[in-house]
Amino acid sequence: MQALAKEVGKCRSLVTPYFAHYSVGILPEQIYADGWAIGYDDRFPKSTRLQQAFVFARFSEHENLYAHPLVSPFYLIPLKLLSYFSSLQDFIPVIDSVAEKVVQIDFPPSYKRAADGSAELSVPTTGPYPLSEASLTKSNRERVPPPLTPFEFLPDLLQQSDPTHKPRDDIKPLHVLQPEGVSFKMDGHVLEWQKWKMHVCSSSRYSLSLGI
């Protein structure tokens, strides 16, 4: 998980210089990027270790990292909502992980609502454009700013974003008592319990994670 944190930090540092040029009202210091491995992209040599940087805006230190996406990964979206969320995509940097550089900025096409109410793609195909072509021009759409509605989880931030928010009061108290202390040992991220030994950590992407 420490490697994941370094990976996210590296993606962010690589993407930030490009963001000033492609800005949609978001400051460079407000962006965060997740690098997700690309299985295969025939625009690049097969030996190139590629990642797509999914970019998000974050307006305060502890805000939900994924509340303001500049790209919405399709497989995270229910099919019936796909045409709506596809219109939220703006740009996707493609990164060479070994060379540590941005090798392409992709501007995916977007869906628009047609006169008959159906979803209509701005171009004939969702396939990537050749590297020699201007991706933004070919996408046949306007720039897309991220959604600004907050989606918080922390109680104090929930109260700030929605003054009418009220914590649930229908849950009975839960008490965990260990009068003789715990039966596990922690050494940094290493957890020892019974005959088990594992790494434990948490991240914005995976939440609680265990490594045996």
Summary of the structure (lengths in Angstrom):
residues: 212
radius of gyration: 21.3
end to end distance: 12.8
largest distance: 69.4
contacts: 493
relative contact order: 0.15
helix: 21%
strand: 26%
